[in-house]
Amino acid sequence: MENNKSSMGLKVALGIAVVLFLATGFYTMNLYKKTNDDKKELTEQKQLVMNDLNAMAKQYDEAIGENEVANSNLIEARGRIQGLIDSLKISETNVKSLWRYKQKYASLQKEMDVLLAQNDSLRVENSYLATSLDSTRVRLEERTIFTDSLLVQNNALAEVVSDASVLSAVDLKASGVIVRTSGKVIPTERASRSDKIRVCFIVAKNKLIQAGEQELYVQVIDPKNNTLGLNEQVVFGEKTLNYSLISKFNYENTNLNICEFVTPNGDKEFEKGRYMVNVFNEKDLVSTSEFTLK
């Protein structure tokens, strides 16, 4: 009888142990599965944050690439994003860490919105400036074409101009010269060796012009747009002319060769570059030419 009771107790105890073992195994299995699911979800969330950061970095790269001179603010912000990406790659995958990176990403997103808006505004301003510069360059090219055309016309139509009722100058030539103590003049293309600029032209024969004392205004403009020589002004109606010298001569209704000399301003040497030479009959431009000193 006692043996039966002992056997029954042992069976009950064994049954309870089996139930507890199965319950513990079931709980452990569920806990393991949940842990794996949580870890998988955190890994996926981490990858999403990484994808967002890479996309943000690409936007910065595109914005920086659109500018010839990169915006320093964009470059610095791009560096901060790369630092966050590198940190995220080696960080632990847990809720606290992921939350911190998400907060940093949100902060960088706001910063990027502001910086890219500023960059767009700057790009529009640069585009407007480039258009303005192109327009200015076109006007300068048109002016050069006009000047070259006028020079050709003056030389080709010298005989026609000589019959006009306006005193005119043709075959205008200018160059740097070395002036010896003996008075000998030697042409030179070197700015540093030039003592003066010689301007020569022909006052064309014109029977319609009264013989006697006449004058023309000579204007020499250096590469920095300065008027050399006297650099004085004369007013003709509404027009003001800055001239280098006044060429005065006795006109006798025949072709007259004229040469004048212009000195540099002060004790300075002549500048290297392109020089413009103009001859005016009062307010009217009657001849123009150019030359270069090296």
C-alpha positions as a Markdown table, in Angstrom:
| # | Residue | x | y | z |
|---|---|---|---|---|
| 1 | Met | 0.0 | 0.0 | 0.0 |
| 2 | Glu | 2.7 | 2.4 | 1.0 |
| 3 | Asn | 4.7 | 1.4 | -2.1 |
| 4 | Asn | 1.6 | 2.4 | -4.3 |
| 5 | Lys | 1.4 | 5.8 | -2.7 |
| 6 | Ser | 5.1 | 6.4 | -3.2 |
| 7 | Ser | 4.9 | 5.4 | -6.8 |
| 8 | Met | 1.9 | 7.7 | -7.4 |
| 9 | Gly | 3.7 | 10.7 | -5.8 |
| 10 | Leu | 6.7 | 10.1 | -7.9 |
| 11 | Lys | 4.6 | 10.0 | -11.1 |
| 12 | Val | 2.9 | 13.3 | -10.1 |
| 13 | Ala | 6.2 | 14.9 | -9.3 |
| 14 | Leu | 7.6 | 13.7 | -12.6 |
| 15 | Gly | 4.5 | 15.0 | -14.5 |
| 16 | Ile | 4.9 | 18.5 | -12.8 |
| 17 | Ala | 8.5 | 18.5 | -13.8 |
| 18 | Val | 7.7 | 17.7 | -17.4 |
| 19 | Val | 5.1 | 20.4 | -17.6 |
| 20 | Leu | 7.5 | 22.9 | -16.1 |
| 21 | Phe | 10.2 | 21.9 | -18.5 |
| 22 | Leu | 7.9 | 22.2 | -21.5 |
| 23 | Ala | 6.6 | 25.6 | -20.3 |
| 24 | Thr | 10.2 | 26.8 | -19.8 |
| 25 | Gly | 11.2 | 25.6 | -23.2 |
| 26 | Phe | 8.2 | 27.2 | -24.8 |
| 27 | Tyr | 8.9 | 30.5 | -23.0 |
| 28 | Thr | 12.6 | 30.3 | -23.9 |
| 29 | Met | 11.7 | 29.7 | -27.6 |
| 30 | Asn | 9.3 | 32.6 | -27.7 |
| 31 | Leu | 11.8 | 34.9 | -26.0 |
| 32 | Tyr | 14.5 | 33.8 | -28.5 |
| 33 | Lys | 12.2 | 34.4 | -31.4 |
| 34 | Lys | 11.1 | 37.8 | -30.1 |
| 35 | Thr | 14.8 | 38.8 | -29.5 |
| 36 | Asn | 15.6 | 37.8 | -33.1 |
| 37 | Asp | 12.6 | 39.7 | -34.4 |
| 38 | Asp | 13.5 | 42.8 | -32.4 |
| 39 | Lys | 17.1 | 42.6 | -33.6 |
| 40 | Lys | 16.0 | 42.2 | -37.2 |
| 41 | Glu | 13.7 | 45.2 | -36.9 |
| 42 | Leu | 16.4 | 47.3 | -35.4 |
| 43 | Thr | 18.8 | 46.2 | -38.1 |
| 44 | Glu | 16.2 | 47.2 | -40.8 |
| 45 | Gln | 15.6 | 50.6 | -39.0 |
| 46 | Lys | 19.4 | 51.2 | -38.9 |
| 47 | Gln | 19.6 | 50.5 | -42.6 |
| 48 | Leu | 16.8 | 52.9 | -43.3 |
| 49 | Val | 18.6 | 55.6 | -41.4 |
| 50 | Met | 21.8 | 54.8 | -43.3 |
| 51 | Asn | 19.9 | 55.0 | -46.6 |
| 52 | Asp | 18.5 | 58.4 | -45.6 |
| 53 | Leu | 21.9 | 59.7 | -44.7 |
| 54 | Asn | 23.4 | 58.5 | -48.0 |
| 55 | Ala | 20.6 | 60.2 | -49.9 |
| 56 | Met | 21.2 | 63.4 | -48.0 |
| 57 | Ala | 25.0 | 63.1 | -48.8 |
| 58 | Lys | 24.1 | 62.7 | -52.5 |
| 59 | Gln | 22.0 | 65.8 | -52.5 |
| 60 | Tyr | 25.0 | 67.8 | -51.0 |
| 61 | Asp | 27.3 | 66.3 | -53.6 |
| 62 | Glu | 25.0 | 67.4 | -56.4 |
| 63 | Ala | 24.7 | 70.9 | -55.0 |
| 64 | Ile | 28.5 | 71.2 | -54.5 |
| 65 | Gly | 29.1 | 69.9 | -58.0 |
| 66 | Glu | 26.9 | 72.6 | -59.5 |
| 67 | Asn | 29.2 | 75.4 | -58.3 |
| 68 | Glu | 32.6 | 76.2 | -59.8 |
| 69 | Val | 33.5 | 77.7 | -56.5 |
| 70 | Ala | 32.0 | 75.3 | -53.9 |
| 71 | Asn | 30.1 | 76.8 | -51.0 |
| 72 | Ser | 32.1 | 76.2 | -47.8 |
| 73 | Asn | 28.9 | 75.8 | -45.8 |
| 74 | Leu | 27.8 | 73.0 | -48.0 |
| 75 | Ile | 31.2 | 71.3 | -47.8 |
| 76 | Glu | 31.2 | 71.5 | -44.0 |
| 77 | Ala | 27.6 | 70.1 | -43.7 |
| 78 | Arg | 28.6 | 67.3 | -46.1 |
| 79 | Gly | 31.5 | 66.4 | -43.9 |
| 80 | Arg | 29.2 | 66.2 | -40.8 |
| 81 | Ile | 26.9 | 63.8 | -42.6 |
| 82 | Gln | 29.9 | 61.6 | -43.6 |
| 83 | Gly | 31.0 | 61.5 | -40.0 |
| 84 | Leu | 27.5 | 60.4 | -38.9 |
| 85 | Ile | 27.5 | 57.7 | -41.6 |
| 86 | Asp | 30.9 | 56.3 | -40.5 |
| 87 | Ser | 29.7 | 56.4 | -36.8 |
| 88 | Leu | 26.5 | 54.6 | -37.6 |
| 89 | Lys | 28.3 | 51.8 | -39.4 |
| 90 | Ile | 30.2 | 50.8 | -36.3 |
| 91 | Ser | 27.6 | 51.6 | -33.7 |
| 92 | Glu | 25.7 | 49.1 | -31.6 |
| 93 | Thr | 22.3 | 48.2 | -32.9 |
| 94 | Asn | 20.0 | 49.1 | -30.0 |
| 95 | Val | 16.9 | 51.3 | -29.4 |
| 96 | Lys | 18.8 | 54.0 | -27.6 |
| 97 | Ser | 21.5 | 54.3 | -30.2 |
| 98 | Leu | 19.1 | 54.2 | -33.1 |
| 99 | Trp | 16.9 | 56.9 | -31.5 |
| 100 | Arg | 20.0 | 59.2 | -31.1 |
| 101 | Tyr | 20.9 | 58.8 | -34.8 |
| 102 | Lys | 17.4 | 59.5 | -35.9 |
| 103 | Gln | 17.4 | 62.7 | -33.9 |
| 104 | Lys | 20.8 | 63.7 | -35.4 |
| 105 | Tyr | 19.4 | 62.9 | -38.9 |
| 106 | Ala | 16.3 | 65.1 | -38.3 |
| 107 | Ser | 18.6 | 68.0 | -37.2 |
| 108 | Leu | 20.8 | 67.6 | -40.3 |
| 109 | Gln | 17.7 | 67.5 | -42.5 |
| 110 | Lys | 16.5 | 70.9 | -41.3 |
| 111 | Glu | 20.0 | 72.3 | -41.8 |
| 112 | Met | 20.1 | 70.9 | -45.3 |
| 113 | Asp | 16.8 | 72.5 | -46.2 |
| 114 | Val | 18.1 | 75.9 | -45.2 |
| 115 | Leu | 21.5 | 75.5 | -46.9 |
| 116 | Leu | 20.1 | 74.2 | -50.2 |
| 117 | Ala | 17.6 | 77.0 | -50.3 |
| 118 | Gln | 20.4 | 79.5 | -49.8 |
| 119 | Asn | 22.5 | 77.7 | -52.5 |
| 120 | Asp | 19.6 | 77.9 | -55.0 |
| 121 | Ser | 19.3 | 81.6 | -54.3 |
| 122 | Leu | 23.0 | 82.1 | -54.8 |
| 123 | Arg | 23.0 | 80.1 | -58.1 |
| 124 | Val | 20.2 | 82.3 | -59.4 |
| 125 | Glu | 22.2 | 85.4 | -58.6 |
| 126 | Asn | 25.3 | 84.0 | -60.2 |
| 127 | Ser | 23.3 | 83.1 | -63.3 |
| 128 | Tyr | 22.0 | 86.7 | -63.5 |
| 129 | Leu | 25.5 | 88.0 | -63.1 |
| 130 | Ala | 26.9 | 85.7 | -65.8 |
| 131 | Thr | 24.1 | 86.9 | -68.2 |
| 132 | Ser | 25.0 | 90.5 | -67.4 |
| 133 | Leu | 28.7 | 89.8 | -68.0 |
| 134 | Asp | 27.9 | 88.1 | -71.3 |
| 135 | Ser | 25.9 | 91.1 | -72.3 |
| 136 | Thr | 28.7 | 93.5 | -71.4 |
| 137 | Arg | 31.2 | 91.3 | -73.4 |
| 138 | Val | 28.9 | 91.4 | -76.4 |
| 139 | Arg | 28.8 | 95.2 | -76.2 |
| 140 | Leu | 32.5 | 95.4 | -76.0 |
| 141 | Glu | 32.9 | 93.1 | -79.0 |
| 142 | Glu | 30.5 | 95.2 | -80.9 |
| 143 | Arg | 32.5 | 98.3 | -80.0 |
| 144 | Thr | 35.7 | 96.6 | -81.1 |
| 145 | Ile | 34.1 | 95.6 | -84.4 |
| 146 | Phe | 32.8 | 99.2 | -84.9 |
| 147 | Thr | 36.3 | 100.6 | -84.2 |
| 148 | Asp | 38.0 | 98.3 | -86.6 |
| 149 | Ser | 35.4 | 99.0 | -89.2 |
| 150 | Leu | 35.8 | 102.7 | -88.7 |
| 151 | Leu | 39.6 | 102.4 | -89.1 |
| 152 | Val | 39.2 | 100.5 | -92.4 |
| 153 | Gln | 36.7 | 103.1 | -93.7 |
| 154 | Asn | 39.0 | 106.0 | -92.9 |
| 155 | Asn | 41.9 | 104.4 | -94.8 |
| 156 | Ala | 39.8 | 103.2 | -97.7 |
| 157 | Leu | 37.7 | 106.3 | -98.2 |
| 158 | Ala | 40.5 | 108.9 | -97.7 |
| 159 | Glu | 39.8 | 110.5 | -101.1 |
| 160 | Val | 36.1 | 110.8 | -100.3 |
| 161 | Val | 36.7 | 112.3 | -96.9 |
| 162 | Ser | 39.1 | 114.9 | -98.5 |
| 163 | Asp | 36.2 | 116.4 | -100.4 |
| 164 | Ala | 34.1 | 116.9 | -97.3 |
| 165 | Ser | 33.7 | 120.2 | -95.6 |
| 166 | Val | 35.1 | 118.9 | -92.3 |
| 167 | Leu | 38.8 | 118.9 | -91.5 |
| 168 | Ser | 39.9 | 115.3 | -91.2 |
| 169 | Ala | 42.8 | 113.1 | -90.4 |
| 170 | Val | 43.8 | 109.9 | -92.2 |
| 171 | Asp | 46.5 | 107.2 | -92.0 |
| 172 | Leu | 46.6 | 107.5 | -88.2 |
| 173 | Lys | 49.5 | 105.6 | -86.7 |
| 174 | Ala | 51.0 | 105.5 | -83.2 |
| 175 | Ser | 53.8 | 103.7 | -81.4 |
| 176 | Gly | 56.2 | 103.9 | -78.5 |
| 177 | Val | 59.5 | 105.6 | -79.3 |
| 178 | Ile | 62.9 | 106.1 | -77.7 |
| 179 | Val | 64.1 | 109.7 | -77.9 |
| 180 | Arg | 67.9 | 110.1 | -78.1 |
| 181 | Thr | 69.6 | 113.2 | -76.8 |
| 182 | Ser | 70.5 | 114.0 | -80.4 |
| 183 | Gly | 66.8 | 114.2 | -81.1 |
| 184 | Lys | 66.8 | 110.9 | -83.1 |
| 185 | Val | 63.5 | 109.0 | -82.6 |
| 186 | Ile | 63.6 | 105.1 | -82.6 |
| 187 | Pro | 60.3 | 103.1 | -82.6 |
| 188 | Thr | 59.9 | 100.4 | -80.0 |
| 189 | Glu | 57.2 | 98.0 | -78.9 |
| 190 | Arg | 58.6 | 97.8 | -75.3 |
| 191 | Ala | 56.7 | 99.8 | -72.7 |
| 192 | Ser | 59.7 | 100.0 | -70.4 |
| 193 | Arg | 61.9 | 101.4 | -73.1 |
| 194 | Ser | 59.4 | 103.9 | -74.5 |
| 195 | Asp | 60.1 | 107.6 | -73.6 |
| 196 | Lys | 57.1 | 108.9 | -75.5 |
| 197 | Ile | 54.2 | 107.9 | -77.7 |
| 198 | Arg | 54.4 | 109.3 | -81.2 |
| 199 | Val | 51.1 | 109.9 | -83.0 |
| 200 | Cys | 51.3 | 110.6 | -86.7 |
| 201 | Phe | 48.5 | 111.3 | -89.2 |
| 202 | Ile | 47.8 | 113.2 | -92.4 |
| 203 | Val | 45.5 | 116.1 | -92.5 |
| 204 | Ala | 43.7 | 115.5 | -95.8 |
| 205 | Lys | 43.6 | 118.0 | -98.6 |
| 206 | Asn | 40.2 | 119.7 | -98.6 |
| 207 | Lys | 39.5 | 122.8 | -100.7 |
| 208 | Leu | 36.4 | 123.5 | -98.7 |
| 209 | Ile | 38.4 | 124.2 | -95.6 |
| 210 | Gln | 39.7 | 127.8 | -95.2 |
| 211 | Ala | 43.5 | 128.0 | -95.1 |
| 212 | Gly | 45.2 | 129.3 | -92.0 |
| 213 | Glu | 45.6 | 128.2 | -88.4 |
| 214 | Gln | 43.7 | 125.0 | -87.6 |
| 215 | Glu | 43.7 | 122.5 | -84.7 |
| 216 | Leu | 42.7 | 118.9 | -83.9 |
| 217 | Tyr | 42.4 | 117.2 | -80.6 |
| 218 | Val | 44.5 | 114.1 | -80.0 |
| 219 | Gln | 43.4 | 111.6 | -77.3 |
| 220 | Val | 45.6 | 108.7 | -76.2 |
| 221 | Ile | 44.1 | 106.1 | -73.8 |
| 222 | Asp | 46.3 | 103.6 | -72.0 |
| 223 | Pro | 45.3 | 100.0 | -71.1 |
| 224 | Lys | 43.9 | 101.1 | -67.7 |
| 225 | Asn | 41.6 | 103.6 | -69.5 |
| 226 | Asn | 43.6 | 106.7 | -68.4 |
| 227 | Thr | 43.9 | 109.6 | -70.8 |
| 228 | Leu | 47.6 | 110.4 | -71.1 |
| 229 | Gly | 49.4 | 113.7 | -71.7 |
| 230 | Leu | 47.6 | 116.9 | -70.6 |
| 231 | Asn | 44.4 | 115.0 | -69.7 |
| 232 | Glu | 42.4 | 118.2 | -69.9 |
| 233 | Gln | 38.7 | 118.7 | -70.8 |
| 234 | Val | 37.0 | 120.8 | -73.5 |
| 235 | Val | 33.2 | 121.2 | -73.8 |
| 236 | Phe | 31.4 | 121.2 | -77.1 |
| 237 | Gly | 27.7 | 121.7 | -76.5 |
| 238 | Glu | 26.6 | 118.7 | -74.4 |
| 239 | Lys | 29.7 | 116.7 | -75.1 |
| 240 | Thr | 32.9 | 116.8 | -72.9 |
| 241 | Leu | 36.1 | 115.6 | -74.4 |
| 242 | Asn | 39.2 | 114.6 | -72.5 |
| 243 | Tyr | 42.3 | 115.2 | -74.7 |
| 244 | Ser | 46.0 | 114.4 | -74.4 |
| 245 | Leu | 47.1 | 117.4 | -76.6 |
| 246 | Ile | 45.9 | 120.0 | -79.1 |
| 247 | Ser | 47.6 | 119.6 | -82.5 |
| 248 | Lys | 47.9 | 123.1 | -84.0 |
| 249 | Phe | 49.1 | 123.7 | -87.5 |
| 250 | Asn | 49.0 | 126.0 | -90.5 |
| 251 | Tyr | 46.6 | 124.5 | -93.0 |
| 252 | Glu | 47.1 | 125.4 | -96.7 |
| 253 | Asn | 44.5 | 123.2 | -98.5 |
| 254 | Thr | 47.1 | 120.4 | -99.1 |
| 255 | Asn | 47.8 | 117.1 | -97.5 |
| 256 | Leu | 49.8 | 117.9 | -94.3 |
| 257 | Asn | 51.9 | 115.3 | -92.4 |
| 258 | Ile | 51.6 | 115.8 | -88.6 |
| 259 | Cys | 53.4 | 114.0 | -85.8 |
| 260 | Glu | 52.8 | 114.8 | -82.1 |
| 261 | Phe | 54.4 | 113.3 | -79.0 |
| 262 | Val | 52.7 | 112.3 | -75.7 |
| 263 | Thr | 54.5 | 111.7 | -72.5 |
| 264 | Pro | 53.5 | 109.3 | -69.6 |
| 265 | Asn | 51.6 | 110.8 | -66.7 |
| 266 | Gly | 54.0 | 112.0 | -63.9 |
| 267 | Asp | 57.2 | 110.0 | -63.7 |
| 268 | Lys | 55.5 | 106.7 | -64.4 |
| 269 | Glu | 56.5 | 104.3 | -67.1 |
| 270 | Phe | 54.0 | 103.4 | -69.8 |
| 271 | Glu | 51.7 | 100.5 | -69.1 |
| 272 | Lys | 51.9 | 97.2 | -71.0 |
| 273 | Gly | 48.9 | 96.4 | -73.2 |
| 274 | Arg | 46.6 | 97.9 | -75.7 |
| 275 | Tyr | 46.4 | 101.7 | -76.4 |
| 276 | Met | 43.6 | 103.5 | -78.2 |
| 277 | Val | 44.4 | 106.7 | -80.2 |
| 278 | Asn | 41.6 | 109.0 | -81.3 |
| 279 | Val | 41.7 | 112.3 | -83.3 |
| 280 | Phe | 38.8 | 114.7 | -82.9 |
| 281 | Asn | 37.8 | 117.7 | -85.0 |
| 282 | Glu | 36.1 | 119.5 | -82.1 |
| 283 | Lys | 33.4 | 117.0 | -80.9 |
| 284 | Asp | 33.6 | 114.8 | -84.1 |
| 285 | Leu | 35.8 | 111.7 | -84.1 |
| 286 | Val | 37.7 | 111.8 | -87.4 |
| 287 | Ser | 40.2 | 109.0 | -87.0 |
| 288 | Thr | 41.0 | 106.2 | -84.6 |
| 289 | Ser | 43.7 | 103.6 | -84.3 |
| 290 | Glu | 45.4 | 101.3 | -81.7 |
| 291 | Phe | 48.7 | 99.8 | -80.9 |
| 292 | Thr | 50.2 | 97.5 | -78.2 |
| 293 | Leu | 53.2 | 97.9 | -75.9 |
| 294 | Lys | 54.8 | 94.7 | -74.6 |
